[in-house]
Amino acid sequence: MMCFVVLSVQQVEVDSGVESVQLPFRTTGDLPQDVRVEWMDRDNRKVNFYQNGSDQPEEQDQVYRDRTEMKKDLLRTGDLSLTLKHPKATDTGRYSCEVYSSEKKIQRGKTVQLKVKGQSCLFVSGCLSLVVCL
């Protein structure tokens, strides 16, 4: 038996300041109960980790804690899309999702390139006075 995994790259662009952005990934429905779904960022940090029927927030990198959400019925529907809340310019980059079987073999995969548009601003407050005496 031969298995092939095709990683496709999809572009998603969003303005900074929006409430959330969805990183899309749809696959066949009726996934087995024992699958693991892992979303990782460009630095190989765990963005979201799903196992045993629910998200595992303790497995997430702190940068993404309380900022991600997946559909509740993802095993039945095959909708493995990830919602990233409050995206910011530093979230720009490549995100990959991999679906593992109980034998830890990759079953499916998807790569999404996220671009969060907007500017990063540095605000400096204060007052500068110049006094010239002649």
Buried (B, 14 or more C-beta within 10 A) or exposed (E): EEEEEEEEEEEBEBEBEEEEBEBEBEBEEEBEEEBBBBBBBEEEEBBBBBBEEEBBEEEBBEEBEEBBBBBEEBBEBBBBBBBBEEBEEEBBEEBBBBBBBEEEEEBBBBBBBBBBEBEEEEEEEEEEEEEEEE
